[in-house]
Amino acid sequence: MAEAQLQQFLEKVRQLNAFVALSEADPAVRAALRDCNHHHAVVDLARRHGFEIGRRWGEGEAASAHPDNLLAGPCPPPGSENSCVLAAEGNWRLERIHSCQAASPEGFWYDQEEVEWVTLLQGSARLRFADEPAARELCRGDSLLISAHRRHRLEATDPAPGSVWLALFWREASAS
């Protein structure tokens, strides 16, 4: 482990320990922590008390500046996402999607004509399918295959540095 990564890891542990100590000393903070029902709520609560615990170990302040680095580039404004087509041909396209505290509008469901395979390269997210009772919690490295017309919505992505997705879309061949 490089020294910079070691320092980042130690700082994350220090922030977490300080937040835990505060939650043990302050009943109101402990109650608020107990009421958190997902990772983003805990991160937001910690931030309100001056702690930055959202960044995962190994996620740098900024990824390499190399233009071909999928983790490079500025984080989009909170509540939004940027999408870039990396490659496309015929009936498929590969996209990089960078989300920052993004969520689908209330009541909106994606109902795509295409099949989508998506993997989370950085951060975390909550994705809900209309045919499932609860949202799925996704973290770095998780992937999903979403069939065409399977209704789904994005419930939350991480604050800066955000969540970075790699998504492959394709249309299934029609039977002739």
N, C-alpha and C positions, 0 to 999 in steps of 0.2 A: 504494500500500500504506500503510495506517495505521501510525503509529509502533508501536502495540502489536503488530501483526502482524509488523513488521520485527524487533522485539525477540524475539518468539517464534521467528521463523526463525533469527535469529542464535544464540539459546540452543540450539536444536536442533543447529545446525552445530557449536557449541562442544562439546556433549555427545558428538556423533558423533566429532569429532576427538580428544577426550580418550580415548574408548573405543578408537579405532584405535591411538593412541599406546600405550595400555596393552597391547593385543594384540601390538604389535610389540616391546615391552620385556619381556613376560612370556610365556615359551614355554608355560606351562600354560594361560594365557588364550587364546593363539593356537590351541592344540590343541583346547580346548573350543569355540572359535568355529568351527574347521574341522569339528567334529562336529555342529554345528547343521544341521538339515535343513529348517528353515522359519523364517519371519519371527518367529513367537512365541518360538521357542527362542532366537533372537538377542536379542530384547527382554528375555527372562527372564535370560539370561546377563549382559547389560549392567546390568540392575537389581541383580543380586547384587553387582555391583562398584560400585554407587552412581550409575549413569548412567540417566537417563530418556530413552530414544530412541524409545519406542513411539508417542507422539502424532504424528500427521501435521501438517505445517505447515498452518495455517489452521483447525485444530480448537482452539477456545478452551478455557479452563479450564471454562467453563460456557456453554452456548448462551444465546441470548436468553431472558429469563424470560417472554416472550409465550406464552400458553397454546396458541396455534396453531402454534408453532414445533416442527417434527418432531424437532429435535435438543435441545430443552429437556428438563429433568427430570433427577432424580438417576440415577446409574448403579446398576443393581441389584447386590446382593452378588455377589462372585466365585463362579463356578460356576452362575449362574442367569440367567434372562431374564424380562423383563416383556413382556406382550403387551396391546395395547389396540386394540379394534375402532374404527376411525375412521369407517367408513360401511358400511352393508350394506343390501341390498334383494334380494328374490327369491332367486336362486341364486348371489349373489356377496357377498363381504365384503372390505373393505380393512383391513389391520392394520398397526400400527407395532409392531415387535419390537425391544427393546433387550436385548442380550446382553452379559454380562461374563464372560470366561473360561469360556464355556459349551461343553458338548460333550454329545452323545447318550450315554446309558449304554452301557457295553461290550456289544456284541452286539445293540443295538437299532437297528432300521431303520424309518424312516417309510414307510408304505405307505398313502397317502391316497386317499380316494374322489374328491378334488377336484384340478383342475389348479391349479398355483400358479405365478405369476410373481412373482419376488422381485428387488429391487435393493438394493444396499448403499449407504446414504447416508453412513455414517461408519464408519471402522475397516476391519478386514479379517477374513477368515474362511477356514476350510478346510471344504469340503463334499465328501463322497464319495458316489458313486453305486455301487450294487451291481454294475452292468454295466460299470464302468470300472476299469482296473487301478490308477489313482492318484487321490488326492484333488485337487480343483480349488482353487487358491489364488485367492481373490476379494479385490478391494480396492474402495475407494470408487468408485462409478459402475458397477461390474459388475452385470449382471443375468442371470437364468436363467429359462427356462420349463421347469417340471417337470411332465411329463404325469401324469395320474392313475395311481396304482399303480406309479410308477417308484420303486423302493426307494432311499432316500438317508438319510444321517446327517450330523449336524454334528460335525466333529472338533475344531474350536477357533474361538473368537472372541477378540478383543482384551481385554486387561485395561483397567481404567478409563482413559479415559472410556467404553470399551466399543465395541461394534459396533451400529449402528442400521440396521434393515432396514425396507423398505416392501414388504409382501406383499399381492398380490391373489389371492384364492382364488375359484374358480367351479366349478360342476358343469356338465359338458357336457350339452346337450339330448339326451334319449334318443330314439332312432328309433322312430317309431310306425307 
